[in-house]
Structure formats: C-alpha cells, structure tokens
C-alpha cells in the first residue's frame, strides 16, 4: 500500500520535514490492538473476583493474575524465535487465536485449577501477539514514521486499557463469566480482520526469511543504544506497570488516608498524562531524534517519582501522578523506535524485539516486589525514591548512547531504494544506515 509525502524545504533546498502518511496496514493493526486492549482491560477487575468464586483466598486469586504475567515473561524468547522462523503475521494470528480460545475457556472453567491453566495459556497467546504486533507494525512503517507509529500503537493500547474496566464492569454485572466470553470473541474477531486485511502486507514467506541473516540478542547487546533501550524499558515497566498499580493504591490509603476512589483518580490522571504526549513525543522523535526525547522523558519520570516520594497531600499526589505519566509517555515511542532502528528491515530480529519486551515485563514484576519490601522495612518515601533512582540509572545509559536516527531532521522526501544494511555489531546499524522504508 502506497503512501504520499508533503515536503517542506528551506531556501537552500534542504528537506526540513517530510510528512509521510501512515500506511493503511498500520491502521489495521492499531485498530486490532485497541480491540484487544479493551478486552485486556476488561480482565483487570474480573479475573481475581472470578477466582474467589471457587473458594480460594486472596493470595491464590492474585496468583491467577501473576501467572499470566509470569507466562508472558517466560515465553517471550520463544515468541522471538518463532517470529524469526515464521515471520510476524502468522505468529500474530496464532497468538490472537490462542488468546481468544484460552480466554473464552476461562469463562467455562469449573475449578480454580482450570481457570489458572486457561489463563496461563492465554498469557502465551498474549505475548505472541504483542511481540509480533510491534515487530510487524514497525516493519511496515517508513523509517521517518517509526516514532509516530510507536506512539499510535501505545496510545491505542492505553485507551483500550482505560475503557476496558468500564466495559468489563457492565458485562460482569450480568454474569462474572460473560466478560471472558466477550473478550475471547472480540480477540478472535481481531484475528479474522487482520487475516483478511493484511494478506498483501508484503511479508516475506518463512523460507525467504530464513535466507535473511539473523540479528541475535548478543549482537544487539553490543550497541549502547540497545542497552539503553533495555534500561529505560525496565524503568518504565518498574514505575508505570509495576509500582503504579501495586504501591500507589496502598500509599493513598495508608499514608494519605484517602479512599480507593482517590487512588483511582490518581491512576487515571497518570494515564491521561501518558496518553496526552504519546503522539507528540513520537512525532518529535521522528523529527529531532530518539535520544533527546527519551532523555527528557526519563528526567520527567524521575521528577514525578520524587514528587510521589515527598507527597503529603492529595493535590500534590495528583500533580505527581500527572508528571510521572507525562514522563512515561515521552519515553515509550522513542525507545521502541530506537530498537526498530537497530533491527532494520533486512534481518530477522524477532529475538531482539522479544528481549526488549521481556525486559519491560521483568521491570513490571520485579518493581512491585522490591519496592514493596522497601516500603515494609523502611517507608513508602524510600520505595518511591528507589523508583527515581532506577530512572536516573536509565538516564545515565542514555547520556552515553548514540543517536540511531541518522540525519536528524533532514530526510529524503521519497523512499530511497533498499540498500545493503550495516553489519550487526557495528555501533550504528539497521535503518541508521538504511533510509529505505519497509
């Protein structure tokens, strides 16, 4: 599918901005992501509540939620290998199908152990979809749009997650099992839509991809930019997906002595802050470079975490949540585009992308555990300060990292022919040495 270009030039004839149109295939994937994210959000309040109907305690009910995350983390490397062997599209479709069937089966579970098993299998499908979806959407995007496309993907997922609990609550009022069946059906619908509309995505067959060189994780780790992306991904996972959901509600109740409603408002303000800058930061990353956007985001996230550490009132808590949310939204599109720059278009980079996703999931799992221990033995102030330190460490990595968007703001106004990609292992490879679009 073709896309057009609107070009602005200066007096010397140099291209300043190239407004490339987002390919139609990307919009298909973004729409499917939104649909899946709504279902994912539906599960948040429903899964633990449904688990307790089998007569288990809070710990066992919570483990059903944790099992999903643990399976995602454990299966991420295998998902990357499947992508390298089969390509993104079939892995994405199989991931959606597995997630749909397993989630629908949760609605028919008759015992706690059946629910745990089905939810764990759904985790396998979830990570297959996530890794393959990000890989495919970045591969289909022109180099000059990777930041913006990453922002679109993240925004659709975030908005879906925000709407999901409301939708799930409506269906759960009719039957606690109904949200699982609705989510499973919606996910299967997303798989059918992608299968029908992305048949001509230009994806190479499995045999053709096996002829391409593989960009291995150990090769990617030689790049400062990749190591920096892992550090910031871990920090975002720690703060945004871990500490945010686990410690903040307890902090609001135990220290600020406010209701769960106040905690929910704070979490929503955090999400609004993130959503408000995702598209803007992605655009800036495409025009000004990835590095300055991530550095700015990490600095803002650090400030937000420190504000949380020294919060003593509800208004200050809301301000801290907004600041931290903005910082998180600044980071995500630019760091994802950096990983895409390093992988490029002419190598099999599934494991590299999977390891990046795995690092963020690891931060989301480890963060609440370690921060919770610190809060128990010392204070919430110390726990939030530790989160700020994690962000500062990631900031240090990025200060030393190179820029992967070669040429900065000046880019060719039309897609250049494919060129030979730099050898993996050099300091800048992939699209940093290749200005062709996918």
C-alpha positions in Angstrom: 0.0 0.0 0.0 1.5 3.3 -1.0 1.8 6.5 1.0 2.3 10.1 0.0 4.7 12.9 1.1 4.2 16.6 1.8 7.6 18.2 1.9 8.8 21.5 3.4 12.1 22.8 2.2 14.4 25.7 3.2 15.9 28.3 1.0 18.9 26.1 0.1 16.5 23.3 -1.0 17.2 21.0 2.0 14.3 19.0 3.2 13.2 20.1 6.7 10.1 18.0 7.3 8.7 15.0 5.4 5.1 14.4 6.3 4.7 10.8 5.3 1.3 9.2 5.6 0.8 6.3 7.9 0.3 3.1 5.8 -3.2 1.6 5.8 -1.9 -1.7 7.2 -0.6 0.1 10.3 -4.1 1.5 11.0 -5.5 -2.1 10.7 -3.0 -3.2 13.4 -3.6 -0.2 15.6 -7.4 -0.9 15.5 -6.9 -4.5 16.3 -4.6 -3.5 19.2 -7.3 -1.2 20.6 -9.9 -4.0 20.4 -7.5 -6.5 22.2 -6.6 -3.8 24.8 -10.3 -3.3 25.7 -10.5 -7.0 26.4 -7.2 -6.9 28.4 -8.6 -4.1 30.5 -11.9 -6.0 31.0 -9.9 -8.7 32.7 -8.3 -6.5 35.4 -11.3 -6.3 37.8 -12.9 -9.6 36.7 -10.1 -12.2 37.0 -9.4 -12.0 40.8 -13.1 -11.7 41.5 -14.0 -14.8 39.5 -11.1 -16.7 41.1 -12.6 -16.1 44.6 -15.9 -17.8 43.5 -14.0 -21.1 43.7 -13.5 -20.7 47.4 -9.8 -19.7 47.3 -8.1 -16.9 49.3 -6.7 -13.6 48.2 -3.2 -15.0 47.6 -4.5 -17.7 45.3 -6.8 -15.3 43.5 -3.9 -12.9 43.0 -1.7 -15.7 41.6 -4.0 -16.1 38.7 -3.1 -12.5 37.7 0.6 -13.1 38.4 0.6 -16.4 36.4 -0.5 -14.5 33.3 2.5 -12.1 33.6 5.0 -14.8 34.5 4.0 -16.9 31.4 4.3 -13.8 29.2 7.8 -13.2 30.6 8.9 -16.9 30.2 7.5 -17.3 26.7 8.9 -14.0 25.3 12.1 -15.6 24.0 10.3 -18.4 22.3 8.0 -15.8 20.6 11.0 -14.1 19.2 12.4 -17.3 17.8 9.0 -18.1 16.2 9.0 -14.7 14.5 12.5 -15.3 13.1 11.4 -18.7 11.7 7.8 -17.9 10.5 7.6 -14.1 10.2 5.4 -11.7 12.2 2.0 -12.2 10.6 1.4 -15.9 11.3 2.8 -15.6 14.9 0.5 -12.7 15.5 -2.5 -14.6 14.2 -1.7 -17.7 16.1 -1.2 -15.6 19.2 -4.6 -14.0 18.9 -6.2 -17.3 18.3 -4.6 -18.9 21.3 -5.5 -16.0 23.5 -9.1 -16.0 22.2 -9.7 -19.7 22.8 -8.0 -19.8 26.2 -9.8 -16.6 27.4 -13.1 -17.9 26.3 -12.4 -21.2 28.0 -11.8 -19.3 31.3 -15.5 -18.3 31.2 -16.4 -22.0 31.2 -13.9 -23.0 33.9 -15.4 -25.3 36.6 -12.4 -25.3 39.1 -9.7 -22.9 40.2 -7.0 -25.0 38.6 -8.8 -24.9 35.2 -9.0 -21.1 35.5 -5.3 -21.0 36.3 -4.4 -23.2 33.4 -6.5 -21.4 30.8 -5.3 -18.0 32.0 -1.7 -19.2 31.7 -2.2 -20.4 28.2 -3.8 -17.1 27.4 -0.5 -15.5 28.5 1.3 -17.4 25.8 -1.0 -16.1 23.1 -0.8 -12.6 24.6 3.0 -12.3 24.4 3.0 -13.8 20.8 0.6 -11.1 19.7 2.4 -8.3 21.5 5.9 -9.1 20.2 4.8 -10.0 16.7 2.4 -7.0 16.5 5.1 -4.5 17.5 7.5 -6.1 15.1 5.1 -6.1 12.2 3.8 -2.5 12.7 7.4 -1.2 12.9 8.5 -3.2 9.8 5.5 -1.8 7.8 6.3 1.7 8.8 8.6 4.1 6.9 11.8 4.9 8.9 10.7 8.5 9.3 7.4 7.5 10.9 8.6 4.9 13.4 8.3 7.2 16.4 4.8 8.3 15.5 3.6 4.8 14.7 5.0 3.6 18.0 3.0 6.4 19.7 -0.1 5.3 17.8 0.3 1.7 19.0 0.9 2.7 22.6 -2.0 5.2 22.6 -4.4 2.5 21.2 -3.3 0.1 23.9 -3.6 2.7 26.7 -7.0 3.9 25.6 -8.3 0.4 25.3 -7.0 -0.4 28.8 -8.7 2.7 30.2 -12.0 1.7 28.6 -11.8 -2.0 29.3 -12.6 -1.9 33.1 -15.8 0.1 32.4 -16.9 -2.4 29.7 -16.0 -5.3 31.9 -17.9 -4.0 34.8 -21.1 -3.7 32.7 -20.9 -7.3 31.5 -19.8 -8.6 34.9 -23.0 -7.2 36.3 -24.9 -9.7 34.2 -22.5 -12.6 34.8 -19.0 -12.8 36.1 -18.2 -15.3 33.3 -19.6 -13.1 30.5 -16.5 -10.8 30.1 -14.3 -13.8 29.4 -16.6 -14.9 26.5 -16.9 -11.4 25.2 -13.1 -10.8 25.3 -12.5 -14.2 23.6 -15.0 -13.4 20.8 -13.6 -9.9 20.3 -10.0 -11.2 20.1 -11.0 -13.8 17.5 -12.7 -11.1 15.5 -9.5 -9.1 15.6 -7.6 -12.1 14.2 -10.1 -12.5 11.4 -9.9 -8.8 10.5 -6.1 -8.9 10.4 -6.1 -12.2 8.4 -8.5 -10.6 5.8 -6.9 -7.2 5.5 -3.2 -7.9 5.8 -3.0 -10.6 3.2 -1.0 -8.3 1.0 1.3 -6.9 3.7 4.3 -7.6 1.6 5.6 -10.0 4.2 8.2 -12.5 3.1 7.5 -16.2 3.4 9.1 -18.3 6.1 11.6 -19.7 3.6 12.5 -16.3 2.3 13.0 -15.0 5.9 15.3 -18.0 6.7 17.6 -16.7 3.9 18.0 -13.4 5.8 20.7 -13.1 8.4 19.6 -13.3 12.0 20.3 -10.3 14.3 20.9 -12.0 17.6 20.4 -10.6 21.1 24.1 -10.9 21.9 24.9 -8.8 18.8 22.3 -6.2 19.8 23.7 -6.0 23.3 27.0 -4.7 21.8 25.1 -1.5 20.9 24.9 1.2 23.5 21.5 2.3 22.1 20.0 -1.2 22.6 21.4 -1.5 26.2 20.0 2.0 26.9 16.6 1.0 25.5 16.6 -2.0 27.8 17.4 0.2 30.8 14.6 2.6 30.0 12.2 -0.2 29.3 13.0 -1.7 32.6 12.4 1.6 34.3 9.1 2.2 32.6 8.0 -1.3 33.5 9.1 -0.8 37.1 7.3 2.5 37.6 4.4 2.6 35.1 3.3 -1.0 35.1 4.5 -2.2 38.5 4.8 0.3 41.3 2.0 2.4 39.9 -0.6 -0.4 40.3 0.7 -2.1 43.4 2.1 0.5 45.7 0.2 3.7 44.9 -3.2 2.5 46.0 -1.7 1.3 49.3 0.2 4.6 49.7 -3.0 6.6 49.2 -4.9 4.6 51.8 -2.1 4.1 54.3 -0.2 7.4 54.2 -2.6 10.0 52.7 -5.6 8.3 54.5 -7.8 8.8 51.4 -10.3 6.4 49.8 -9.8 4.0 47.0 -11.7 6.5 44.8 -8.9 9.0 45.2 -6.3 6.3 44.3 -8.3 5.5 41.2 -8.4 9.2 40.2 -4.7 9.4 40.6 -4.1 6.3 38.4 -6.4 7.8 35.8 -4.6 11.2 35.9 -1.3 9.2 35.3 -2.9 7.5 32.3 -4.2 10.8 30.9 -0.7 12.3 31.3 0.8 9.4 29.3 -1.9 9.5 26.6 -1.6 13.3 26.1 2.1 13.1 25.0 2.4 9.7 23.2 1.7 11.0 19.7 3.5 14.3 20.3 6.7 12.6 21.6 6.6 10.1 18.7 6.5 12.9 16.2 9.3 14.8 17.9 11.4 11.6 18.0 11.0 11.3 14.2 11.9 15.0 13.6 14.6 15.6 16.3 15.9 12.2 17.1 15.2 9.5 19.6 17.8 10.3 22.2 16.7 13.8 23.3 13.1 12.6 23.7 14.0 9.6 25.9 16.4 11.8 28.0 13.6 14.3 28.6 11.1 11.6 29.4 13.4 9.9 31.9 14.1 13.2 33.6 10.4 14.0 33.9 9.7 10.5 35.2 12.4 10.9 37.8 10.9 14.2 39.0 7.5 12.6 39.1 8.8 9.7 41.2 10.5 12.1 43.6 7.3 14.1 43.9 5.5 11.0 44.9 8.1 10.2 47.5 7.6 13.6 49.2 3.8 13.9 48.7 1.9 14.8 51.8 -1.5 15.9 50.3 -4.0 14.7 47.7 -3.5 17.7 45.3 0.3 17.1 45.3 -0.3 13.4 44.7 -2.4 14.3 41.6 0.3 16.6 40.3 3.0 13.9 40.9 0.8 11.4 39.0 0.4 13.7 36.1 4.1 14.5 35.9 5.2 10.8 36.1 2.6 9.9 33.5 3.9 12.5 31.1 7.4 11.2 31.6 6.3 7.7 30.8 4.5 8.8 27.6 7.6 10.7 26.4 9.8 7.6 26.7 7.9 4.7 25.1 7.6 5.7 21.4 11.2 6.9 21.1 12.8 3.9 22.8 10.7 1.5 20.7 11.7 3.4 17.5 15.3 3.1 18.6 15.1 -0.7 18.8 13.4 -0.7 15.4 16.3 1.4 14.0 18.8 -1.1 15.2 17.0 -4.1 13.9 16.3 -2.7 10.5 14.3 -4.3 7.7 16.6 -6.9 6.1 17.4 -9.1 9.1 15.5 -11.5 11.3 15.3 -9.6 14.6 12.4 -11.3 16.4 14.5 -12.4 19.5 15.9 -8.8 19.8 12.5 -7.3 20.0 11.2 -10.1 22.3 14.1 -9.5 24.7 13.3 -5.8 24.8 9.6 -6.6 25.6 10.8 -9.2 28.2 12.9 -6.5 30.0 9.8 -4.2 30.4 7.8 -7.2 31.7 10.6 -8.0 34.1 10.5 -4.5 35.5 6.8 -4.7 36.0 7.2 -7.9 38.0 10.4 -7.1 40.0 9.5 -3.5 40.7 6.4 -4.1 42.9 8.2 -6.9 44.8 11.4 -4.9 45.7 9.6 -1.6 46.2 7.1 -3.4 48.4 9.9 -4.8 50.6 11.5 -1.4 50.9 8.1 0.1 51.9 7.6 -2.6 54.5 11.0 -2.3 56.1 11.6 1.4 55.6 8.9 3.7 54.1 6.9 4.5 51.0 9.1 7.5 50.6 12.1 5.2 50.3 10.3 3.0 47.9 9.4 5.8 45.5 12.9 7.3 45.9 14.2 3.9 44.7 12.0 4.1 41.7 13.5 7.5 40.9 17.0 6.0 41.2 16.0 3.4 38.7 15.0 6.2 36.3 18.3 8.0 36.9 20.3 4.9 36.2 18.5 4.5 32.8 19.2 8.2 32.2 22.9 7.5 32.6 22.7 4.8 30.0 21.0 7.2 27.5 23.5 10.0 28.1 26.2 7.7 26.7 24.1 6.2 23.9 24.4 7.3 20.2 21.5 8.7 18.2 20.1 6.0 15.9 18.1 8.3 13.6 20.9 9.3 11.2 20.4 12.6 9.5 18.3 14.1 12.3 15.5 16.3 10.8 16.7 16.2 7.2 15.4 13.1 5.4 14.8 12.3 1.8 11.3 13.3 0.5 10.7 9.9 -1.2 11.5 6.4 -0.1 15.0 5.5 -1.1 15.7 2.1 -2.7 16.8 -0.6 -0.3 20.5 -0.5 0.4 22.8 -3.0 2.0 22.4 -3.0 5.7 25.3 -2.4 8.0 26.7 -5.5 9.6 25.2 -6.2 13.0 27.8 -5.5 15.6 28.8 -2.1 14.3 27.9 0.9 16.5 25.1 2.0 14.2 23.2 -0.5 12.1 19.8 -1.1 10.6 17.9 1.9 9.4 20.6 4.1 11.0 22.5 3.1 7.9 19.4 2.5 5.7 16.9 5.2 4.8 14.6 2.9 2.9 11.1 2.3 4.0 9.8 -1.1 4.8 
